[in-house]
Amino acid sequence: MEWNEVCGIGQEPEGEDIRDFIGKAVPLWNKLQSYIEDTYHVPPKLSYSKCSAQPGWNVKYQKSGKSLCTLYPMEGFFIALIVIGTKEEAEVDAAMTLGHFTDVLYELYQRTSFSCGGRWLMIPVKDQEVLEDVKRLIAIRVKPKG
């Protein structure tokens, strides 16, 4: 079943609804949310998207008007959308060259063309290694303080 069928536009999900849907990925979801909230001191914002690519409720994180990431619940995992813009591209390219990311992220990055101001990376988070990739990308987008 698709997430937008579980919780439609008029049915804002609770945290428990999301955790039930993503199932075994709950520990990864919790770790990423804790990292973002502890590092950047920003709360999550629920939003509904009618976008045909990924319709339904999602969780957005923004810092000073800049998007850190958007999380999309999926059955058994979740997707982290991170946009790598012109400002971040050289740093991400260098990190890719140095092997600082998993093969999963490297291949996704190579397949994703630059459009609408950046590379819109829809990263399926299914394991700890990819979760660490997501955290590294967020830190490149917005440098953590301290």
ChimeraX attribute file (.defattr): number of C-alpha atoms within 10 A of each C-alpha:
attribute: neighborCount
match mode: 1-to-1
recipient: residues
	/A:1	8
	/A:2	13
	/A:3	19
	/A:4	19
	/A:5	10
	/A:6	14
	/A:7	17
	/A:8	14
	/A:9	15
	/A:10	7
	/A:11	11
	/A:12	14
	/A:13	15
	/A:14	10
	/A:15	8
	/A:16	9
	/A:17	13
	/A:18	23
	/A:19	19
	/A:20	14
	/A:21	20
	/A:22	21
	/A:23	16
	/A:24	14
	/A:25	21
	/A:26	17
	/A:27	14
	/A:28	20
	/A:29	24
	/A:30	11
	/A:31	13
	/A:32	19
	/A:33	18
	/A:34	13
	/A:35	13
	/A:36	22
	/A:37	14
	/A:38	11
	/A:39	14
	/A:40	18
	/A:41	12
	/A:42	16
	/A:43	15
	/A:44	16
	/A:45	11
	/A:46	16
	/A:47	13
	/A:48	17
	/A:49	14
	/A:50	11
	/A:51	8
	/A:52	7
	/A:53	7
	/A:54	17
	/A:55	17
	/A:56	22
	/A:57	24
	/A:58	22
	/A:59	18
	/A:60	19
	/A:61	20
	/A:62	18
	/A:63	14
	/A:64	8
	/A:65	7
	/A:66	10
	/A:67	16
	/A:68	24
	/A:69	24
	/A:70	20
	/A:71	24
	/A:72	23
	/A:73	27
	/A:74	20
	/A:75	16
	/A:76	15
	/A:77	20
	/A:78	23
	/A:79	20
	/A:80	23
	/A:81	20
	/A:82	21
	/A:83	23
	/A:84	22
	/A:85	17
	/A:86	12
	/A:87	11
	/A:88	15
	/A:89	17
	/A:90	12
	/A:91	15
	/A:92	20
	/A:93	14
	/A:94	11
	/A:95	16
	/A:96	17
	/A:97	11
	/A:98	9
	/A:99	11
	/A:100	15
	/A:101	20
	/A:102	13
	/A:103	12
	/A:104	13
	/A:105	20
	/A:106	17
	/A:107	11
	/A:108	14
	/A:109	20
	/A:110	11
	/A:111	11
	/A:112	13
	/A:113	12
	/A:114	16
	/A:115	9
	/A:116	9
	/A:117	10
	/A:118	17
	/A:119	20
	/A:120	17
	/A:121	21
	/A:122	21
	/A:123	21
	/A:124	21
	/A:125	22
	/A:126	16
	/A:127	12
	/A:128	14
	/A:129	13
	/A:130	19
	/A:131	19
	/A:132	17
	/A:133	19
	/A:134	23
	/A:135	16
	/A:136	16
	/A:137	22
	/A:138	19
	/A:139	16
	/A:140	18
	/A:141	22
	/A:142	16
	/A:143	12
	/A:144	11
	/A:145	7
	/A:146	4
